């Protein structure tokens, strides 16, 4: 009986540590709502820590062009993300016209993008640290080829 309790505590501890590790970088949230009658309604929340792990499974050849395009901007990205983390929450960009509304803002440690047009409503929230880590991983993709 005591052995079973110890195993249970070990499993519970492992699950809690794994959960803490997965949630340490925050969560990526995506919501898509197509406004048509039979439109897609998608709601997805994923631990941001899964993105770098997932990128290891993407064939390097598929990331080659993105890596080449991103690499020159790494110094700007590396300066901008910590500056965004330090700045107060608020609107970064807002575009409103009769056909659509786009709002990009910083909220907590994330960049939040909301788009509402005649056909769709899209919401994406990405933690800044996870974005920076993933951008670097993509930029380094073709260096190992």
Protein Blocks (a to p, Z undefined) as FASTA:
>chain_A
ZZmmmmmmmmmmmmmmmmmmmmmnopaddddddfbfklccddddddfklmmmmmmmpcfk
lmmmmmmmmmmmmmmmmmmmmmmmmpccddfbdcddfkbccddddehjbccdddddfkbc
cdddddfklmmmmmmmmmmmmmmZZ
